[in-house]
Amino acid sequence: MFNINTSDLGDLNIYCSTHNLYIPLDPANRHYQEVLDAIIAEGADCFDGDIPEELQAAADAKLASGAYNANRA
């Protein structure tokens, strides 16, 4: 389960409660890409609360570009 978190320095990141992991909002980060994949595959079920618009837009763009591979393990 993911949610948006604000660090003590005011930076936004994604918190993954399943793995107790903070993920930066950085498209080059593999965990960030996994968040986008989860949004594509599971929709709102993978997020605690509403999916932020910028993440939904990034997931939509990834899906539209063909970069999402549902069969990737």
C-alpha positions in Angstrom: 0.0 0.0 0.0 1.3 3.4 -1.0 0.7 6.9 0.3 2.3 10.4 -0.2 4.5 11.5 2.6 6.2 14.8 3.4 9.7 14.5 4.9 11.0 16.7 7.7 12.7 18.8 5.0 9.4 19.3 3.2 10.2 17.0 0.3 7.4 14.8 -1.0 7.9 11.1 -1.4 5.9 8.0 -1.6 5.8 5.7 1.4 5.3 1.9 0.8 3.9 0.5 4.0 4.3 -3.1 2.7 8.1 -2.8 2.6 8.6 0.2 5.0 10.3 2.1 2.1 10.3 5.8 1.2 10.4 6.3 -2.6 11.5 9.6 -4.2 9.3 11.2 -6.9 12.0 10.5 -9.4 11.2 8.8 -12.7 14.7 7.3 -12.9 14.1 5.4 -9.6 13.1 1.8 -10.1 10.8 1.8 -7.1 9.0 4.8 -8.5 8.4 2.9 -11.7 7.0 0.0 -9.6 4.6 2.5 -8.0 3.4 3.5 -11.5 3.1 -0.2 -12.5 1.0 -0.8 -9.4 -1.3 2.2 -10.2 -1.7 0.8 -13.8 -2.4 -2.7 -12.6 -4.4 -2.1 -9.4 -5.8 1.4 -9.7 -6.8 3.1 -6.4 -6.6 -0.2 -4.5 -2.8 0.1 -4.2 -3.0 3.7 -2.7 -4.1 4.8 0.7 -6.5 7.6 -0.1 -6.6 9.3 -3.5 -3.9 8.8 -6.1 -2.2 12.2 -6.5 -2.9 13.7 -10.0 0.8 13.8 -10.9 1.2 10.1 -10.2 -1.9 9.2 -12.1 -0.8 11.3 -15.0 2.6 9.6 -15.0 1.0 6.1 -14.9 -1.3 7.1 -17.7 1.6 8.3 -19.8 3.6 5.2 -19.1 0.7 3.0 -20.2 0.1 5.1 -23.3 3.8 5.0 -24.3 3.8 1.2 -24.2 6.5 1.2 -21.5 4.3 -0.8 -19.1 4.7 -4.6 -19.4 2.0 -6.5 -17.4 4.0 -9.7 -17.8 7.2 -8.4 -16.2 8.0 -10.3 -13.0 
